[in-house]
Amino acid sequence: MGKALIAINAGSATLKFRAYQPDGVQLLARGLVDRFGAAGASLELDYGGRQTRVTLAGSGRDEAVAAVLNVLADKGLEAVAVAHRVVHGGNRYTSPVVLTPEVVDHLAELIPLAPLHQPASLAVMSAFARLDSKLTQIACFDTAFHCGQPEVATRFGIARHWHEQGIRRYGFHGLSYASIARRLGDMALASQRVVVCHLGSGASACAIHDGRSIASSMGFSAVDGLMMGTRPGNLDPEVVLYWLEHEGMDIAQVRQELYKHSGLLGVSGLSADMRELLASKEPAAKEAIELFCYRAAREVASLATAMKGLDAVVFTAGIGERSPEIRARILKQLSWLGFEVDLAANLARSQRITTPHSARHAYVMATDEEGEMAREAAALLSGDVQL
């Protein structure tokens, strides 16, 4: 039986997983549990280019997690450790950590800061622990990449004691940004001022200079910043107070509005899926797309200010990697900064999508959150603190 390091990326309805060699470098298998924790769940595995699909008998998370371990075991892979993507590490966790009961308790305390994502991660950790209490589990944090930001980038304009209690800007999608930052040198951008746009159902942007996070569009929570699939991004807090005071909404209803009913879905009234909106002729769909691109372009310019300049833009994640039209629209709004789109390269999804004589260049790079998790976890297990 061969050993494997398993990277787990848990969502509210899906569980993505990948198996790597214990060094965290070579990918062995990848898979997805759809309808995770619900009736009708299924597991898909790609191992050596061969596809396996399994319909799960039970509807619980324990059954799904057991199915992941079993399907890998059927391929001769035994988990030596499991690395989990954890959205929020707060002020305490700035690098990967082996899970202990104390660490799990600390992560549970952060649920109010990430009410949509943190419970899902904790539930999966518990499921693995129930199946194999001796299995090493590691938490890798989306907030960790941003922990070295300048102090001014982390503050809100509120009373100092709130900041000291942890009400501050954290930044998210850090595993994605870390995976991009690690490869910027391949394009001679390692020391450059780069804005990376992570555009998907969750969307954010990050200013990266010399490979380090300088500022991020997301703040205290993963609702802030860019407009997303079902989240609004920047929102005047008085809107929330209005809902509470004048619409009679309670906290649960407000949270549902912010996390599930806003963004592309809320503006269009049709869908949170950018592909469906681009195919639609409805005026509201066009307006949602326009707002998405407008907010992204504005944020790029804002983050350039944080770095006192801009050398390049990188697009990543589902929309960023797969939608030439959205990339072109955003760059058109940034043409005053010297971006000139190469239409053919953009349609072909080339790595560089600007013309050779463009004053500034834009690139497309595939993000690799699971690969970053595996690398970080392997480094922790080997005692290599240079993450």
Steps between C-alpha positions, in 0.01 A plus 500: 500500500649832394491805726317819400451849634134599454396864442137572591307808384156487659207713394139508609391265219820351356820341628802526271796276576837422352759236587871581476824324569600562866742771382197702386631540144376221274125480445371142511122536482225759517133478580176665602208410722190672363200568724734457795309410817166467317289226348607392153867581559748362247878472479709546188869404486765557234792263554759474227255638247240236581165612636311335785150602611334371816150572632515520878260284700474740795435872510723599792842665497657198672387276214642741244835529676518123538430468128795731421738288705357175364515597132862607544577177684353308206770668289771398748527839674497533879471842661808596701349841582209722402535874433187714529431839348382723786365839399566685825803475728443828682802669659626176652583282199741642245632168367379138475442315826438140603147463634461434872184532712622843610553616141155375399347694790681815387374455144146453626528835678555659158167381357345849544773637270433239227148363562464352152836322471642422845227254611544291185874463559449409866237242410740328259780502756267334749396240244861402430575486874205267560615268221867495604596678821871439434503661155704822497289797394639840406326835461619732220361852517363737238585793725866405555637644174375845600636503856804709407305791353592851616306600811319775314354242259344302784312778680145627483422854606344387828597533866840352582364251753297328226812450290678357803211255543548374145257717302738568210570416138631145452478422130407161356568269203855495637577145388410600146714812516792310652488249215508786246771697682723194503492487117529869416873454449424279199376817326772731634247653740649384831604851606226686315183673622219264403125498562360147492126473431354179642167501319251224566181446696709650778704791366777720633814683393839527666795736460823295497845663500821298527279194549332641813142609563482879532121545506186303418146584394352270764499622858351372827298239314476336160200721414706815448662636186402389151149397401475121491259228396261552790688749722484878453858605571537859619180609672419804709437362854199728527328267250516223760365733768219599264404136450499443877315818600258560216445164330468295817768253395681302767869409505445166325305667218766768457772239484301306241460819295873572516625149428234344279277763333737773384779532244448380144188308605345794680569760232399279208212323671596206280819319595826513692674320211693740277468262205122515514502879533731543201264284293192693612344790308322633809591862587539407867759236407699756302482741793631235740795429270574870460499553876725198557760633254468859622566398860797286401660781295449750783661262747805446277559876493453524877749220567749663263490801730587275796817394314574850365488361148403207283700279266260218414160340560444125535159334457429172677219273634190385313388821328849649485644194327208408274323818391680699227209746484519592868878542483466721193232715660705557813815583306307736272404701806868500598623605156589844640771321700654369179342156463443402137326166457621252239159371392630181343721414797215571739259273311767230483554528877869565450706573807555861397189666355634848422678612183882507489500882500247533783635736767392254770429133467220268613529126549282196564621244754327193640470512875594192703365526854521125566858486370594788729341322794691181423828688475439683829393185680799302373735777612342500846526122532864502390590775746582749223377833639583689179146502364 
